[in-house]
Structure formats: C-alpha cells, structure tokens
Amino acid sequence: MSAFIAEAIAMLQRHGVERFAFYSVPSMQGANVAYARRFCAAITKFACIVGENPNLLAQLRHDADWHDFDHLQGAAREVFTRWLGDRLVEMGVWP
C-alpha cells in the first residue's frame, strides 16, 4: 500500500471512519482494468471491488451506456450504482 493511501486511511480512522472499500468503475480499456486488479490484489486489508463483473458488463453493452471508454452515462450510471451497492452490502461494508 502506498504511503499516500496509508495516510489517507489513517486520517479517516482518526475521524471515526471504521469501514473502507475501494472500487474501480467499469472500463473498456484493458490497461485500466489490469491496474484495478493489481490495486485490489495489493489492498488485502480492505474490501476492493473491480468493476469487471460479466453480468454487470452485459447490462452495459450498449453504446448509449458509455460517454467514452471509462465513463458511464444515463441509466448506465444507475445500473453500476445498484451493482456496486449490492457488492458493498454482500461484503459487509455497508449496513
């Protein structure tokens, strides 16, 4: 874990934050997905969610869902938000 992230976590903990999760948004760029996988592999003490789930991506298969290769738009943002919220609940990060 980088010193920057460690300090950010420590600062939040000093202010009473007890649960953390890291996540990546869906991306059509392989390099960004690979980075998210490496990041999550390195952050083992906290929940880390890579937005590369096949069921999620199947719901985001339309050109209209994407502003560009890394940014969702319209209803696709709500699809991702619901998917992410479900993962946070499953992992016990969100009540």
N, CA, C and O of each residue as an XYZ file, in Angstrom:
380
protein
N       0.856     -1.164      0.000
C       0.000      0.000      0.000
C       0.903      1.229      0.000
O       1.892      1.285      0.731
N       0.557      2.199     -0.818
C       1.386      3.402     -0.895
C       1.250      4.232      0.377
O       0.257      4.143      1.099
N       2.267      5.033      0.626
C       2.252      5.903      1.803
C       1.076      6.875      1.734
O       0.483      7.203      2.762
N       0.740      7.333      0.541
C      -0.379      8.269      0.370
C      -1.689      7.628      0.818
O      -2.452      8.230      1.573
N      -1.945      6.413      0.355
C      -3.185      5.719      0.721
C      -3.195      5.387      2.209
O      -4.217      5.544      2.876
N      -2.061      4.932      2.726
C      -1.977      4.613      4.151
C      -2.276      5.840      5.002
O      -2.983      5.737      6.005
N      -1.751      6.991      4.621
C      -2.005      8.219      5.385
C      -3.465      8.646      5.267
O      -4.059      9.099      6.246
N      -4.045      8.505      4.083
C      -5.454      8.858      3.905
C      -6.346      7.980      4.785
O      -7.278      8.472      5.420
N      -6.056      6.693      4.816
C      -6.824      5.770      5.659
C      -6.652      6.126      7.125
O      -7.627      6.153      7.876
N      -5.422      6.398      7.540
C      -5.156      6.757      8.937
C      -5.909      8.026      9.326
O      -6.459      8.103     10.424
N      -5.939      9.011      8.448
C      -6.654     10.256      8.725
C      -8.151      9.993      8.894
O      -8.773     10.520      9.817
N      -8.726      9.187      8.014
C     -10.146      8.862      8.134
C     -10.430      8.086      9.417
O     -11.452      8.315     10.065
N      -9.541      7.177      9.786
C      -9.726      6.417     11.025
C      -9.663      7.339     12.239
O     -10.408      7.150     13.201
N      -8.784      8.326     12.200
C      -8.708      9.289     13.312
C     -10.016     10.065     13.460
O     -10.332     10.569     14.538
N     -10.769     10.153     12.371
C     -12.047     10.858     12.395
C     -13.230      9.912     12.554
O     -14.377     10.305     12.343
N     -12.950      8.665     12.927
C     -14.027      7.739     13.275
C     -14.524      6.824     12.170
O     -15.443      6.038     12.397
N     -13.947      6.902     10.987
C     -14.368      6.006      9.908
C     -13.811      4.619     10.206
O     -12.606      4.454     10.401
N     -14.689      3.626     10.239
C     -14.277      2.282     10.625
C     -14.253      1.284      9.465
O     -13.541      0.282      9.531
N     -15.012      1.543      8.418
C     -15.084      0.597      7.310
C     -14.675      1.293      6.011
O     -15.036      2.443      5.764
N     -13.929      0.581      5.206
C     -13.441      1.117      3.946
C     -13.698      0.129      2.833
O     -13.767     -1.079      3.059
N     -13.837      0.645      1.649
C     -13.846     -0.186      0.452
C     -13.265      0.638     -0.687
O     -13.483      1.846     -0.780
N     -12.545     -0.022     -1.521
C     -12.025      0.583     -2.735
C     -12.757     -0.068     -3.893
O     -13.152     -1.231     -3.811
N     -12.939      0.683     -4.977
C     -13.601      0.094     -6.133
C     -13.098      0.761     -7.404
O     -12.587      1.881     -7.388
N     -13.258      0.045     -8.490
C     -12.994      0.629     -9.802
C     -14.295      0.619    -10.590
O     -15.145     -0.253    -10.412
N     -14.424      1.578    -11.436
C     -15.597      1.646    -12.307
C     -15.356      0.745    -13.512
O     -14.210      0.422    -13.826
N     -16.427      0.338    -14.187
C     -16.242     -0.455    -15.404
C     -15.431      0.344    -16.426
O     -15.496      1.573    -16.461
N     -14.687     -0.352    -17.233
C     -13.875      0.290    -18.258
C     -13.771     -0.625    -19.460
O     -13.763     -1.848    -19.324
N     -13.692     -0.031    -20.626
C     -13.458     -0.801    -21.843
C     -11.972     -0.808    -22.195
O     -11.586     -1.343    -23.234
N     -11.145     -0.224    -21.346
C      -9.712     -0.185    -21.599
C      -9.004     -1.221    -20.725
O      -9.032     -1.134    -19.497
N      -8.383     -2.181    -21.360
C      -7.726     -3.258    -20.650
C      -6.692     -2.790    -19.642
O      -6.553     -3.395    -18.579
N      -5.966     -1.728    -19.954
C      -4.933     -1.236    -19.033
C      -5.552     -0.756    -17.730
O      -4.976     -0.969    -16.663
N      -6.693     -0.124    -17.790
C      -7.352      0.364    -16.569
C      -7.881     -0.790    -15.728
O      -7.809     -0.755    -14.500
N      -8.407     -1.799    -16.386
C      -8.902     -2.976    -15.672
C      -7.728     -3.715    -15.031
O      -7.830     -4.171    -13.893
N      -6.625     -3.835    -15.749
C      -5.434     -4.503    -15.203
C      -4.914     -3.751    -13.983
O      -4.526     -4.368    -12.991
N      -4.905     -2.419    -14.052
C      -4.475     -1.614    -12.899
C      -5.386     -1.880    -11.700
O      -4.909     -2.064    -10.581
N      -6.697     -1.898    -11.939
C      -7.647     -2.140    -10.845
C      -7.410     -3.512    -10.214
O      -7.463     -3.651     -8.992
N      -7.152     -4.508    -11.030
C      -6.870     -5.845    -10.493
C      -5.612     -5.835     -9.631
O      -5.604     -6.405     -8.540
N      -4.543     -5.185    -10.115
C      -3.291     -5.114     -9.340
C      -3.506     -4.343     -8.050
O      -3.005     -4.747     -7.000
N      -4.241     -3.241     -8.109
C      -4.514     -2.433     -6.924
C      -5.247     -3.265     -5.881
O      -4.853     -3.292     -4.715
N      -6.312     -3.943     -6.300
C      -7.089     -4.756     -5.355
C      -6.263     -5.901     -4.787
O      -6.432     -6.265     -3.623
N      -5.383     -6.465     -5.579
C      -4.528     -7.536     -5.084
C      -3.582     -7.020     -4.002
O      -3.204     -7.766     -3.098
N      -3.199     -5.747     -4.091
C      -2.269     -5.162     -3.121
C      -2.971     -4.671     -1.859
O      -2.337     -4.568     -0.809
N      -4.258     -4.369     -1.939
C      -5.021     -3.839     -0.799
C      -5.763     -5.004     -0.161
O      -6.961     -5.178     -0.384
N      -5.062     -5.794      0.623
C      -5.660     -7.014      1.151
C      -6.404     -6.810      2.461
O      -7.183     -7.676      2.858
N      -6.188     -5.694      3.142
C      -6.846     -5.471      4.437
C      -8.240     -4.866      4.296
O      -8.976     -4.767      5.278
N      -8.600     -4.465      3.090
C      -9.871     -3.784      2.872
C     -10.604     -4.404      1.692
O      -9.993     -5.011      0.813
N     -11.901     -4.245      1.688
C     -12.689     -4.688      0.544
C     -12.249     -3.899     -0.687
O     -11.995     -2.697     -0.612
N     -12.165     -4.580     -1.797
C     -11.777     -3.933     -3.049
C     -12.558     -4.601     -4.172
O     -12.521     -5.822     -4.323
N     -13.255     -3.808     -4.944
C     -14.183     -4.313     -5.950
C     -13.746     -3.817     -7.324
O     -13.625     -2.614     -7.553
N     -13.512     -4.752     -8.224
C     -13.167     -4.415     -9.604
C     -14.447     -4.444    -10.418
O     -15.158     -5.449    -10.413
N     -14.751     -3.362    -11.114
C     -15.984     -3.255    -11.887
C     -15.908     -4.004    -13.208
O     -16.196     -3.440    -14.264
N     -15.522     -5.267    -13.149
C     -15.324     -6.074    -14.347
C     -16.201     -7.322    -14.325
O     -15.869     -8.317    -14.969
N     -17.283     -7.288    -13.615
C     -18.174     -8.429    -13.480
C     -18.894     -8.701    -14.812
O     -19.441     -7.777    -15.413
N     -18.900     -9.964    -15.279
C     -19.546    -10.275    -16.566
C     -21.025     -9.897    -16.616
O     -21.501     -9.407    -17.639
N     -21.755    -10.121    -15.522
C     -23.180     -9.762    -15.517
C     -23.356     -8.250    -15.600
O     -24.253     -7.765    -16.289
N     -22.508     -7.508    -14.903
C     -22.571     -6.044    -14.974
C     -22.260     -5.578    -16.390
O     -22.996     -4.770    -16.957
N     -21.182     -6.081    -16.956
C     -20.789     -5.643    -18.297
C     -21.838     -6.003    -19.345
O     -22.011     -5.279    -20.325
N     -22.536     -7.112    -19.144
C     -23.607     -7.487    -20.075
C     -24.734     -6.463    -20.052
O     -25.382     -6.222    -21.071
N     -24.968     -5.864    -18.891
C     -26.004     -4.829    -18.785
C     -25.541     -3.495    -19.371
O     -26.358     -2.611    -19.624
N     -24.239     -3.350    -19.585
C     -23.663     -2.094    -20.085
C     -23.113     -2.282    -21.498
O     -22.072     -1.720    -21.839
N     -23.796     -3.055    -22.304
C     -23.268     -3.426    -23.614
C     -23.659     -2.467    -24.734
O     -23.197     -2.634    -25.863
N     -24.482     -1.485    -24.461
C     -24.968     -0.582    -25.493
C     -24.069      0.660    -25.594
O     -23.591      1.165    -24.578
N     -23.849      1.134    -26.787
C     -23.036      2.339    -26.976
C     -23.583      3.511    -26.174
O     -22.819      4.335    -25.672
N     -24.903      3.587    -26.052
C     -25.522      4.710    -25.334
C     -25.186      4.696    -23.848
O     -25.384      5.706    -23.172
N     -24.686      3.585    -23.322
C     -24.325      3.494    -21.909
C     -23.007      4.201    -21.594
O     -22.727      4.513    -20.437
N     -22.201      4.451    -22.625
C     -20.835      4.936    -22.429
C     -20.648      6.332    -23.008
O     -20.989      6.589    -24.163
N     -20.105      7.225    -22.196
C     -19.694      8.549    -22.693
C     -18.381      8.397    -23.457
O     -18.205      8.973    -24.531
N     -17.473      7.622    -22.894
C     -16.219      7.249    -23.532
C     -15.807      5.891    -22.959
O     -16.638      5.215    -22.354
N     -14.574      5.482    -23.126
C     -14.157      4.133    -22.707
C     -14.188      3.907    -21.204
O     -14.184      2.759    -20.759
N     -14.218      4.963    -20.415
C     -14.138      4.833    -18.955
C     -15.285      5.488    -18.190
O     -15.319      5.408    -16.962
N     -16.211      6.125    -18.873
C     -17.254      6.880    -18.176
C     -18.634      6.472    -18.657
O     -18.943      6.514    -19.848
N     -19.450      6.076    -17.695
C     -20.829      5.711    -17.988
C     -21.689      6.961    -18.076
O     -21.326      8.020    -17.564
N     -22.819      6.824    -18.724
C     -23.765      7.939    -18.790
C     -25.190      7.408    -18.726
O     -25.444      6.217    -18.905
N     -26.106      8.326    -18.465
C     -27.518      7.979    -18.442
C     -27.847      6.892    -17.444
O     -27.296      6.854    -16.344
N     -28.747      6.010    -17.832
C     -29.224      4.942    -16.952
C     -28.110      3.972    -16.562
O     -28.226      3.283    -15.549
N     -27.043      3.907    -17.338
C     -25.935      3.002    -17.016
C     -25.297      3.365    -15.682
O     -24.802      2.490    -14.972
N     -25.306      4.639    -15.341
C     -24.756      5.057    -14.044
C     -25.573      4.449    -12.906
O     -25.013      4.040    -11.889
N     -26.872      4.388    -13.072
C     -27.732      3.788    -12.052
C     -27.532      2.275    -11.974
O     -27.560      1.699    -10.887
N     -27.333      1.638    -13.115
C     -27.058      0.194    -13.138
C     -25.796     -0.083    -12.331
O     -25.781     -0.976    -11.484
N     -24.738      0.680    -12.591
C     -23.488      0.464    -11.862
C     -23.644      0.770    -10.376
O     -23.129      0.030     -9.538
N     -24.339      1.840    -10.042
C     -24.522      2.210     -8.636
C     -25.253      1.111     -7.875
O     -24.865      0.774     -6.756
N     -26.299      0.552     -8.462
C     -27.015     -0.552     -7.811
C     -26.108     -1.771     -7.662
O     -26.090     -2.412     -6.611
N     -25.358     -2.088     -8.711
C     -24.450     -3.238     -8.669
C     -23.400     -3.042     -7.571
O     -23.134     -3.957     -6.792
N     -22.808     -1.846     -7.514
C     -21.790     -1.562     -6.506
C     -22.394     -1.625     -5.104
O     -21.791     -2.196     -4.196
N     -23.568     -1.048     -4.921
C     -24.231     -1.091     -3.620
C     -24.478     -2.516     -3.159
O     -24.281     -2.841     -1.988
N     -24.909     -3.363     -4.077
C     -25.125     -4.776     -3.732
C     -23.826     -5.438     -3.292
O     -23.819     -6.208     -2.332
N     -22.721     -5.147     -3.985
C     -21.420     -5.732     -3.595
C     -20.997     -5.237     -2.211
O     -20.482     -6.015     -1.408
N     -21.207     -3.963     -1.930
C     -20.833     -3.407     -0.619
C     -21.628     -4.065      0.500
O     -21.079     -4.351      1.564
N     -22.907     -4.308      0.274
C     -23.730     -4.990      1.272
C     -23.249     -6.431      1.443
O     -23.095     -6.903      2.570
N     -23.014     -7.123      0.347
C     -22.550     -8.527      0.402
C     -21.256     -8.649      1.189
O     -21.051     -9.630      1.904
N     -20.375     -7.649      1.058
C     -19.063     -7.693      1.717
C     -19.093     -7.148      3.153
O     -18.078     -7.148      3.849
N     -20.259     -6.692      3.574
C     -20.386     -6.174      4.940
C     -19.812     -4.797      5.154
O     -19.585     -4.384      6.291
N     -19.573     -4.078      4.068
C     -19.019     -2.734      4.181
C     -20.131     -1.718      4.430
O     -19.938     -0.728      5.136
N     -21.274     -1.974      3.851
C     -22.435     -1.100      4.038
C     -23.481     -1.855      4.829
O     -23.709     -3.040      4.584
N     -24.114     -1.190      5.767
C     -25.065     -1.886      6.645
C     -26.173     -2.639      5.941
O     -27.016     -3.253      6.596
